[in-house]
Amino acid sequence: MFMKHFTEAELRIENAPAEIKKNMYALVENVLDPLRGNLGKPIIIISGYRSPEYNKKVGGAKNSQHTKGQAVDFITSVDLEQVFKLIIKHFEFDQVIFEKSDNGSKWIHISFSLEKNRRECLIANKINGKWKYTKYSGGVIMGKIKKWRDVISFQSLF
């Protein structure tokens, strides 16, 4: 197994069981490496594999795909709304969530399954300490596009 743009340490799988590594390598091969190559900018993993104990400590969902090595959360210098839409349009995935915290931070959660991918698209907003999830079906997420040339130049990368 080979990863072009990521290391096991970044994904937090260097000491993980074989099944976890297999799942994470599939996510990298099918989504993260090609996405990174298309963006031409680094993707910074802010949450990779989580042991069940660590997942509980950070308040993760009981059935989190992070605990199976099927999901990561990431940021990049490219506009995250556009990256979110790009993933939906061009990649196979199980779940993609554009997450926005009430403190202003934003990131993308992406998962991939070797068995069946649901292609579930969600927007998550943390308001007053509680997460609200909404199904995404297209359209503008964060307001009006400021400059159409930004969208055109971004789309020309693909």
N, C-alpha and C positions, 0 to 999 in steps of 0.2 A: 504494500500500500504506500502511496506517495501523496504528499501534499506540497503544492507549489508555493503557497503564500502563508502557510500557518505552521506552527509547531505544536507538538503534544503539550508542551508547557502552557502555551497560550490558551489552549482548549481545556486545560486542567485534566488531561487524561494520561499523563506520563506513568502513573501507578495504578491506573484503572484496570478492571478485568477485561478480558478479550472481547466480550460481547459489547461492552461500552465503547471500546476503541473501534470495533467494527461499525457500530452505529454512527459514531462521530466522523469517521473517515467517509462514510456514505454522504453525510451532510456536507462535508467539505468538498468532496468530488462532484456532487450534483448541484450545489448551490454556492457555497462560499468561495471556492477557487475561481469558478467562472465569473461570479459577480465581481470579485476583486479585480480580475483581469479586464473586465469590461469597464469598470469605474476608472481604472488607472490611478486610484488613490487607495491608501491603506484602509483596511477594515480593522477596527480595534475591538477585540472581544472583551466585553465587560462582565460577562457571566457565561461560563462554559458548563462542563460537567459538574454536577453537585452530588456529593454523597447524600443519602437520605437524611443523615444527621445534620449535615450542613444546610440542606434544603429547608429542614424544619426550623433551624436556627435563624435563617434569613426570611422566614415567613413565606416560603414558596408553597405552591399548591401541592396537596398530598400526592397527586398523580402526575407531578411535573415531568415533562419530557427531558428536562435537564438531568434528572436522576437516572435516565436510561441512555444518556449520551446522544440523544436525538435533537437537542436544541441548544442554541446559544442566543445571547443578547449582544448586540453590537452597536457601535457608533462609527461614523465616518465623516470626513469633511464635506462630502457631497450632501446636498439637501436631502434629508431623510424622507420627506414626503415623496420626492421623486424616486428615491431608491425603493421605497415601499411599493409604489406603482410599477416600477420596473420589475421587481420580483414577481408581482402578480401576473404581469403580462408575459414574462419570458422564462420563468422557472417552474419546475415541479417542486412542490413543497407540501407539507402536511398542514402547517399553520404559520401564518405571518401576522404579527401584531405590531402596529405602530403605537408605542407607549409614550405617554406624556404625563410627567409627574407634576404635582401642584407647585413644586419648587422650580419649574421651568426646564428641567432636564428631559431629554427625549432620547429614545433608542428604539431599535427594532429587535423583536423576538422572532426567530425563524427556526422551524423544525422540519425534519425530513424523516420519513419512515421507509424502511426497506420493504414493508408489507403493503400498506395502503395509505396513500396520501389524500387527505380530505379537501385540501385547497381551501381551508378556512381562513378568512380574512377579517381581522378585527381592528378596531381602534380602541385603545384603553386610555382613559383619563383618570388620574388620581385627583380627587377633589375632597378636601377636608379629611385626608387620610384614608379615604375609601376608593377602591378601584371600581370604575364603571366601564363595562365592555359593550361595544356596539358593533354589529356586523357592518362591514364595509362592502358596498356594492358599486363603487365608482364615484367620480366627481371630485370636487375640491375638498380637501381635508382642513386646511388651516387658513382659509380665506382666499382672496383673489390672487391670481398670479400677477406679480409686479411687472415682469417684462416677458413678453412672449419669446423674445430672442434667447432668454435663458433656457426656456423649455426646448426650443428648437436646437440650440447648441448641445444641450444635454442629450436629447434624443439622437443626435447625429453620432453619438459615441457607439450606437448599437446598430 
